[in-house]
Amino acid sequence: MMLPTPLSLAALEIPSGFEPELLIPIVAIIGGLSIPIVAIYFDYRKKRVQAHLIEKAIENGLSMEEIGQLLEQHGMDEKEESRSPRRRHPFRSGLVLLAIGAAFFFAESSEWSGGMLSPMVGFSGPSYFVAFLLMGLGVANLLSDLLNLGRFKDSD
């Protein structure tokens, strides 16, 4: 009697209705959900180590300034991250949204590959809606940044 090989056992275990295309969304969902889980885990570990370090420093009788210096030495100073606020660059978000909307518009335009763009008549459908929505949001962001330009100059 011949013993089955591992390859023949694997072939027997696959159901007859198995479709390899189903693996793509399964892997994508598992991969997409694992990224935040890993980030949360490592943030928890960092906070746990930081709390343990502060606990040991308090047991040894260190002052608050010395504890702050100790955290800075270990790269765990959270004040450093909050001190430098994120700089906002005027017109960047509006230009990006406008460019993405224009890219959607040109990608969906049937006349784009053949030659000149036809007039706006006949542009309908969900893809054009997305293009016009993104371009409208881009123009709105540009106008908002233009109206609030004085705020950007004052903050620099």
Steps between C-alpha positions, in 0.01 A plus 500: 500500500637837398502779760359838389748782446447841664411651162226246439365561853490874435312443175244287681435769764413778254125513443386462143338847495814679619578816306847651539355846430342492846846517658558856377225670705568278800869592503417867439252514788728316741798714396303822526370417845834376631674835444299696761511207740880490481518881540277490807706218650831683458352824636377306803846348550664842480260646755549201730879537490465874558271445801740241641791741456311779678400263778861394559616863490243596765607205718861623477394850608566693178341843452260585218774681305730198526218270387442728200871486414497122538205471261676727250810279514290195416309679223166485679440871551146568381535875554747517215240371254233743620736802498539509124151534352443377151556778253220551255606583148247725331362391164652149520181306582298696245752440224523130583121454495471698179773291334343170609159614377648606166675163472169320556333726245763443232517128569125463449471733204441292188634779281830517689661215313352597162580867482342823617268503799137549406292767677362424845173369351471125544724466806295298742542197715648418837861535392441853374315579820807396700726706273283811529461450875877480551562800276230695685655416836840605364363836385327546837825430686689740274243774562506435875879522507488817290251662739703392806840588357553760772492228766776307327721809479445583870595150619840506319 
